[in-house]
Amino acid sequence: MEEKKNIPYKIYLEESEMPTQWYNVRADMPTKPAPLLNPATMQPLKAEELEPIFCKELIKQELDNDTKFIDIPDEVLSFYKMYRPSPLVHAEFLEKALGTPAKIFYKFEGNNTSGSHKLNSAIAQVYYAKKQGLKGVTTETGAGQWGTALSMACQYFGLDCQVYMVKCSYEQKPFRREVMRTYGAKVTPSPSNTTEVGRKILAEHPGTTGSLGCAISEAVEAAVTQEGYRYELGSVLNQVLLHQTIIGLEVQKACKKYGIKPDILIGCTGGGSNLGGFATPFIGEMLRGEADYKIIAAEPASCPSFTKGKFAYDFCDTGRICPLAKMYTLGSQFIPSANHAGGLRFHGMSTILSQLYHDGVFECRAVEQTEVFKAAVTFARAEGILPAPESSHAIKIAIDEALKCKETGEEKTIIFNLSGTGYFDLVAYGKYNDGVMTDGIPTENELEQYFAQLPKAE
Ligand SMILES: *Cc1c(COP(=O)(O)O)cnc(C)c1O
């Protein structure tokens, strides 16, 4: 047995230890994720058909089910150095607060201005857009982290950035909007009357506070109708999970360096990018029969794609102009209740994670937002960092697991991904502190009505 090194509170890898390749879990999956379909023909999309929407190199990554490791370009690695390697923190103050024998660690991805892991993919996507000679990119943002990350990346590489921001976030988070504008982005509340699809959604649902699905439709339309522009998405896509594996690869290296053997790995899931990036390097070990871990996805009870959704082909956007993806979905017309403040509002899920979940590789638990904020406050008071509401779904499950260990006396090692910080989520924290936070959980009947509108495809 190798001797265990004394584990510091914060494990920082050296800059020279930063991974130089991303890991593509599809290469190790016995059942590959189902291909994207062209909604007009119901046939798998070919690279050429995606070219009006995405950059060529990113399409290659999107469709690549075979290459296990993909080199991270030097320009991207150079940018990563500004905020990576990110620390793996031994949450000893949280352990003490809970009185648990469990060992709890968290990977902290909030240590950059976007406040989240999203910058890991934004910088890669904008790099490929720049390399292709494009003028700019369009995107949607919900809570605002992705829009901020993309603004930062565009500013770095000198590209124009147009962000469609879900209207309720635009109104609730004016500061987030100003960060994006500071980095030079143009920010439009969605649905807007600047696009055809936006005008249509406004006519059908007057007064809507918007959804990620609506904003995606608008951003895609804006990309395909302007020359030299492409669309970039901050989650869900295979390419995004690929870029995010820098998180899990760093965790693996840090664990190896200090002899840490995780039993349980936890991440929250909106579209699946932080859990995918954090966990797929470990899932790869499972698929290759090298190790076994318990992996838990944490999702909101108010947007329960995995636990209540159907595994079916569906549109990725409300406007139904995007390709069809086979995923766990609540239906493309599903919009989470307006009192849901905790992010993770997307109706669908990564096709990679959907297939892995379908194959029983990991489990998922849905949690209610009042419990999530309670866990967030426990964590903030113990460990000092004010967590993003999204990340707090993972914290809630980590605390549950640590408390189970307290009952059984087991010293399990739990690692969760702290995907970001919550300094722009203070309206939501305010509701929790005032005791007026509620949960808006969809009923089976409501969901049935959305499932009835799923496209027919197999
Ligand atoms: C966007 C975001 C998420 C959810 O998206 P995933 O693609 O599921 O990771 C989670 N946490 C933070 C901090 C985010 O910004």
The ligand as a Tripos MOL2 file, in Angstrom:
@<TRIPOS>MOLECULE
LIG
   15    15     1     0     0
SMALL
NO_CHARGES

@<TRIPOS>ATOM
      1 C1        -25.3320   26.3050  -15.6030 C.3       1 LIG1
      2 C2        -25.0310   25.8600  -14.2640 C.ar      1 LIG1
      3 C3        -25.4450   24.6000  -13.8110 C.ar      1 LIG1
      4 C4        -26.3220   23.6780  -14.5990 C.3       1 LIG1
      5 O1        -25.9010   23.2910  -15.8330 O.3       1 LIG1
      6 P1        -25.2530   21.8890  -16.1350 P.3       1 LIG1
      7 O2        -25.0390   21.9120  -17.5980 O.co2     1 LIG1
      8 O3        -26.2120   20.8280  -15.7120 O.co2     1 LIG1
      9 O4        -23.9890   21.8400  -15.3740 O.co2     1 LIG1
     10 C5        -25.0660   24.2120  -12.5520 C.ar      1 LIG1
     11 N1        -24.3590   25.0200  -11.7490 N.ar      1 LIG1
     12 C6        -23.9660   26.2400  -12.1400 C.ar      1 LIG1
     13 C7        -23.1950   27.0900  -11.1930 C.3       1 LIG1
     14 C8        -24.2820   26.6930  -13.4090 C.ar      1 LIG1
     15 O5        -23.8790   27.9010  -13.7980 O.3       1 LIG1
@<TRIPOS>BOND
     1     1     2 1
     2     2     3 ar
     3     2    14 ar
     4     3     4 1
     5     3    10 ar
     6     4     5 1
     7     5     6 1
     8     6     7 2
     9     6     8 1
    10     6     9 1
    11    10    11 ar
    12    11    12 ar
    13    12    13 1
    14    12    14 ar
    15    14    15 1
@<TRIPOS>SUBSTRUCTURE
     1 LIG1         1 GROUP 0 **** ****
